[in-house]
Amino acid sequence: MTFTLPELPYAHDALQPYMSKETLEYHHDKHHLAYVNNGNNLLKGTEWEGKSLEDIVKGSFGKNAGLFNNAGQHYNHLHFWNWMKPNGGGDKIPGKLEKAIVESLGSVAKMKEDFIQAGVTQFGSGWSWLAVKDGKIIVMKSANGESPLVHGASPILGCDVWEHSYYIDYRNRRPDYLKAFVDHLVNWDYVDQMYQAAVK
């Protein structure tokens, strides 16, 4: 399987003012494209050529750092664009997902607080996550291009806390970026789709 850059599911300016057109032009059109191109080059001639993206990510973790970093980031970003939508965020969470969040993490408010805290306390580049592990929803964080996928869990929501994801709009104010993501950008319907797939 070769990697291809997906089209954004919305216009470059659709997430303003919470994520600017300039950020998406750099983040999607340049950074994500680089992961795709580098990943394709590094995939050639490896044992993972022709495998699914998830198999490449899991298989190359700890074995082929260059391929893993690019494949992992490609996987993360394929979902990241879909984890956001115009007029997203807030508490408009599908029923079963909301029930599972409350059962696993205490409340929607606690989930948001823990998710933001995970992103704020991720030192350097990385991601903040909601994931399903052993049927429960958990909050995680990971460095660089790692995801719950390589730690025995299924990601259902991730926020990119690499500086290129927020520095143009928020400079060094990572907490403000994470709060804006949760309050105004999250596409809870897509999170729900991933949750349903993870608990099947």
Buried (B, 14 or more C-beta within 10 A) or exposed (E): BEBEBBEBEBEBBBBBEBBBBEBBEBBBEEBBBBBBEBBBEBBEEBEBEEBEBEEBBBBBBEEBEEBBBBBBBBBBBBBBBBBBBBEBBBEEBBEEBBEBBBEBBEEBEBBBBBBBBBBBEBEEBBBBBBBBBEEEBBBBBBEBBBBBBBBEBBBBBBBBBBBEBBBBBBEEEBEBBBBBBBBBBBBBBBBBBBBEEBBE
